[in-house]
Amino acid sequence: MLSFFFESLTFGLTVAFMLLGVVGVVVPLFPGLLLVWLSLTVYAVLDGFTVISGWLFLGLTVFALVTSTADLWLPLLGAKVTGASRRGMVYGTVGALLGFLVLNLVGAVVGYAAGVVVGEYQLHQDWQKAMKASLGGLAGIGLSTLIQLGAAILIVTIFVWRVLSFAGAG
């Protein structure tokens, strides 16, 4: 009886923290995908990698690592695809860092967009080209958020499915 209670409590707390992580992907009050992965890790370790096998854990870890870095490379890719120069991307990165220090996530997004615009305008003296490059970077930010949200939901779904199917088999 105590074992069932402990397993139920562990499962419930893990899902609760995972859901906070899913929310954290969109609303940066929590570390998002990292919290989902940490919850999975704690459960797998406490369970002795019975429900979440070592191979499944390794696969989900690699998946989480790749998708959690999307916000680092997708904005740069989006800006590059829409014509941003190296200068615009460097200015955007510096603007994002400075903006983050001032206004957290909102500041990072605004700082990134402003940095790309300033860098591109200085180089080309063309507002339209500068805005196009900046919008490409912003599209990359939006796409990276969607990728991370999808990854978090998929990891939670796989976790819940594994635990419930394992419980049903026992």
C-alpha positions as CSV (number, residue, x, y, z in Angstrom):
1,M,0.0,0.0,0.0
2,L,2.8,2.4,0.9
3,S,4.5,1.6,-2.4
4,F,1.4,2.4,-4.4
5,F,1.0,5.7,-2.5
6,F,4.7,6.6,-3.0
7,E,4.5,5.8,-6.7
8,S,1.2,7.8,-7.2
9,L,2.7,10.8,-5.3
10,T,5.9,10.6,-7.3
11,F,4.0,10.4,-10.6
12,G,1.7,13.3,-9.6
13,L,4.5,15.6,-8.5
14,T,6.5,14.7,-11.6
15,V,3.6,15.5,-13.9
16,A,3.0,18.8,-12.0
17,F,6.6,19.9,-12.4
18,M,6.5,18.9,-16.1
19,L,3.4,20.9,-16.7
20,L,5.1,23.9,-15.0
21,G,7.9,23.4,-17.5
22,V,5.5,23.3,-20.4
23,V,4.1,26.6,-19.3
24,G,7.7,27.9,-18.8
25,V,8.4,27.4,-22.5
26,V,5.8,30.0,-23.3
27,V,5.8,32.1,-20.1
28,P,9.4,32.4,-18.9
29,L,8.7,32.2,-15.2
30,F,10.1,28.7,-15.1
31,P,13.0,27.2,-17.0
32,G,10.7,25.4,-19.5
33,L,12.1,22.4,-21.3
34,L,14.9,22.1,-18.7
35,L,12.3,21.7,-15.9
36,V,10.5,19.0,-18.0
37,W,13.8,17.1,-18.5
38,L,14.8,17.5,-14.8
39,S,11.4,16.1,-13.7
40,L,11.9,13.1,-16.1
41,T,15.4,12.6,-14.8
42,V,14.4,12.6,-11.1
43,Y,11.5,10.2,-11.8
44,A,13.8,7.8,-13.8
45,V,16.5,7.8,-11.1
46,L,14.0,7.3,-8.3
47,D,12.4,4.5,-10.3
48,G,15.7,2.9,-11.1
49,F,15.2,3.4,-14.9
50,T,12.5,0.7,-14.8
51,V,9.6,2.6,-16.4
52,I,11.8,5.0,-18.3
53,S,14.6,2.7,-19.6
54,G,18.1,3.9,-20.0
55,W,17.9,4.0,-23.8
56,L,14.6,5.9,-23.7
57,F,16.1,8.3,-21.2
58,L,19.1,8.8,-23.4
59,G,17.0,9.4,-26.5
60,L,14.8,11.9,-24.7
61,T,17.8,13.6,-23.3
62,V,19.4,14.1,-26.7
63,F,16.0,15.3,-28.1
64,A,15.6,17.8,-25.2
65,L,19.1,19.0,-25.7
66,V,18.7,19.6,-29.4
67,T,15.3,21.3,-29.2
68,S,16.2,23.4,-26.1
69,T,19.0,25.1,-28.2
70,A,16.6,26.1,-30.9
71,D,16.3,29.6,-29.5
72,L,20.1,30.0,-30.0
73,W,20.3,29.1,-33.7
74,L,16.9,29.6,-35.2
75,P,16.8,33.4,-34.9
76,L,20.2,33.6,-36.5
77,L,19.1,31.2,-39.3
78,G,15.9,33.2,-39.8
79,A,17.8,36.5,-40.0
80,K,20.3,34.9,-42.4
81,V,17.6,33.5,-44.7
82,T,16.0,36.9,-45.0
83,G,19.3,38.6,-45.9
84,A,21.0,39.6,-42.6
85,S,24.7,40.1,-42.7
86,R,27.2,39.0,-40.1
87,R,27.1,42.5,-38.6
88,G,23.3,42.4,-38.3
89,M,23.4,39.1,-36.6
90,V,26.2,40.2,-34.2
91,Y,24.3,43.4,-33.4
92,G,21.2,41.4,-32.9
93,T,22.9,39.0,-30.4
94,V,24.4,41.9,-28.5
95,G,21.0,43.7,-28.5
96,A,19.3,40.5,-27.2
97,L,21.8,40.2,-24.3
98,L,21.5,43.8,-23.3
99,G,17.8,43.8,-23.7
100,F,17.6,40.6,-21.5
101,L,19.5,42.4,-18.7
102,V,17.1,45.3,-18.8
103,L,13.7,43.7,-19.5
104,N,14.2,39.9,-19.3
105,L,12.6,38.0,-22.2
106,V,10.7,41.0,-23.7
107,G,13.9,43.0,-23.6
108,A,15.8,40.2,-25.3
109,V,13.3,40.0,-28.2
110,V,13.1,43.8,-28.7
111,G,16.9,44.1,-28.3
112,Y,17.5,41.4,-30.8
113,A,15.2,43.0,-33.4
114,A,16.6,46.5,-32.8
115,G,20.1,45.2,-33.0
116,V,19.6,43.5,-36.4
117,V,17.9,46.7,-37.7
118,V,20.7,48.9,-36.5
119,G,23.4,46.6,-37.9
120,E,21.8,46.2,-41.2
121,Y,20.9,49.9,-41.6
122,Q,24.5,50.9,-40.8
123,L,25.8,48.5,-43.5
124,H,23.2,49.0,-46.3
125,Q,21.5,52.4,-45.5
126,D,18.2,50.7,-46.4
127,W,15.4,50.6,-43.8
128,Q,13.4,48.1,-45.8
129,K,16.3,45.6,-46.0
130,A,17.0,46.1,-42.3
131,M,13.4,45.5,-41.3
132,K,13.2,42.4,-43.5
133,A,16.3,40.8,-41.8
134,S,14.9,41.7,-38.4
135,L,11.5,40.1,-39.1
136,G,13.3,37.0,-40.3
137,G,15.1,36.8,-36.9
138,L,11.8,37.3,-35.1
139,A,10.2,34.5,-37.1
140,G,13.1,32.3,-36.0
141,I,12.3,33.2,-32.3
142,G,8.7,32.3,-32.8
143,L,9.5,29.1,-34.5
144,S,12.0,28.1,-31.8
145,T,9.3,28.6,-29.2
146,L,6.9,26.4,-31.1
147,I,9.6,23.7,-31.4
148,Q,10.4,23.8,-27.7
149,L,6.7,23.7,-26.8
150,G,6.1,20.7,-29.1
151,A,9.2,19.0,-27.6
152,A,8.0,19.6,-24.0
153,I,4.5,18.3,-24.8
154,L,5.9,15.2,-26.5
155,I,8.3,14.4,-23.6
156,V,5.4,14.7,-21.1
157,T,3.1,12.6,-23.3
158,I,5.8,9.9,-23.7
159,F,6.4,9.9,-19.9
160,V,2.7,9.7,-19.0
161,W,2.1,6.9,-21.6
162,R,5.1,4.9,-20.3
163,V,4.1,5.2,-16.6
164,L,0.4,4.4,-17.3
165,S,1.1,1.5,-19.6
166,F,3.6,0.1,-17.1
167,A,1.1,0.5,-14.3
168,G,-1.5,-1.2,-16.4
169,A,0.8,-4.2,-17.1
170,G,1.6,-4.7,-13.5
